[in-house]
Amino acid sequence: MTSEPTIVLIHGAFADAASWAPVTRRLLDKGRAVLVPAVPNRSLIGDSEYIRAFVEQIDGPVLLVGHSYGGAVITVAGAAENVVGLVYVAGYALDEGESLGELQGRFPDSDLAANLVYTPFPSGAADPGTDVSVKIDAFPAVFAGGIPLETAQVLAVSQRPLAAAAFGDAAPVAAWKTTPAWGIVSADDHTINPDVERFGYERAGMRAVTELAAPHLAMIAKPDEVVEVIETAFAAVS
């Protein structure tokens, strides 16, 4: 096993691996080993199992970085033995036995709640599944505020929906209980109530929490600052 970890960037709902592009470019320029897999966004349990299997095939230690819903995914997938650190970017730090819906339900709704679209999709079961996405015209303000409108409009029409089932899955494990973690709060977040982020990070006893004057897509709006936190975690676990 190599001493330096591979940095694995996990995207969230309503986005894909390309949402990490500004951070990915900067990390590659620093000579870091980086991988940015696509998350199925079908269920928290299934997505976490998928990412854990992906991580376990990496030869050496892994620093997992999760944005938004990706924070919930790394909370579970981070139980893999070769994961040495976790970084949450405007993410959900769930506790064991807790679901996204339960954590969010403790706090006032963000602007996202009133701007969701629910679309049935064939699930292979008797009942169709339900995809959740953001209203296209509301996406720039709710999800991508502070990002150039031209970029936000492209992101709005290329969303990767999240299956509604993911909101009800309870996390079977909370990797932050045994793995060092760092957190970034997007103080100008209109997708997740920033207090949800703060609460989860404080409960997890993270080594450091950084507040950024950033929208939900902090890694696009403030890539240098996000890279700085990742680099701090990288140095600590290398």
Buried (B, 14 or more C-beta within 10 A) or exposed (E): EEEBBBBBBBBBBBBBBBBBBBBBEBBEEEEBBBBBBBBBBBBBBBBBBBBBEBBEEBEEBBBBBBBBBBBBBBBBBBBBEBBBBBBBBBBBBBBEEBBBEBBBEEBEEBBBEEBBEEEEEEEEEEEEBBBBBBBBEBBBBBBBBBBEEEBBBEBBEEBBBBBBBBBEBBBEBBBBBEBBBBBBBBBBBBBBBBBBBBBBBEBBEBBBBBEBEBBBBBBBBBBEBBBEBBBBBBEBBE
